[in-house]
């Protein structure tokens, strides 16, 4: 009887460790997928905020350029 209970306890713990390992692998894959998605969104944001894209979008909406940029020298 004691051997059966010890065997059952071992089996339950082994299954728990295996399930935990499976969950960790699944979460690591999800983290990698989300990291890739974040990089993609960051790239889109950077492209959208680039000066030529902003100027083109502003011109499509009817805005004109004000002229040459003004550079203020450092003191």
N, C-alpha and C positions, 0 to 999 in steps of 0.2 A: 504494500500500500504506500509506504514512504517513497519507494523508488518511483512509483507511478506519479505521485505528487511532485517529486523533484523533476521528473521528465516533463511533466505538463508545465511546470513553472519555467523550465529551460526553453520549451517550445514557445510559450507565450512571450518570453523576453526576446527570443530570437526573431520572432515575427514582428515585434514592436521595433526592434533595431532596424530590420529590413524596411518596414514601412516608413520609419523616420528617414532612412537613407533615400528612399524613393521620393519622399516629400522634399528633401533638400535638393535633389537633382532637378525636380520639377521647378522649384523656386529659383534655382540658379539659371535655368533656361528662361524663365519669365523675366528675371533681372536682366539677362543679356538682351532679350527682345526689347524690353523697355529702354535699355541704354541705347540700343540702335535707333529706336523710335525717337528718343530725345535728341540724338545727334542729327537725325534727319530734320526735325523741327527747328533745331538751332540753325542748321544750314539754310533752311527756308527763310528764317527770320533775318539772318545776315544778308542773304541775297536781296530780300525785300527792302532792307534798310540801306543798301548801297546807293551812292549818290546818283548814278545814271538811272537806276530804277525809280528813285523818288522823283527825279526831274521829269522822266517820261510820264509817270502817273499824274504828276501835277499838271503837265501840259495837256493831258487827256481831259482833265477836269476844268480846263480853262484858265489856269494860272500861267503867268509869264515870269520869266527870270527877271530879277531886279538889276542885274548887271554883274560886273566882275566882283569877286569876293574881296572883302576888305581884310587885310592882314594887319594886326596890331602887334608891333614888336614887343618883345619881353623887356621889362624895365632893367 
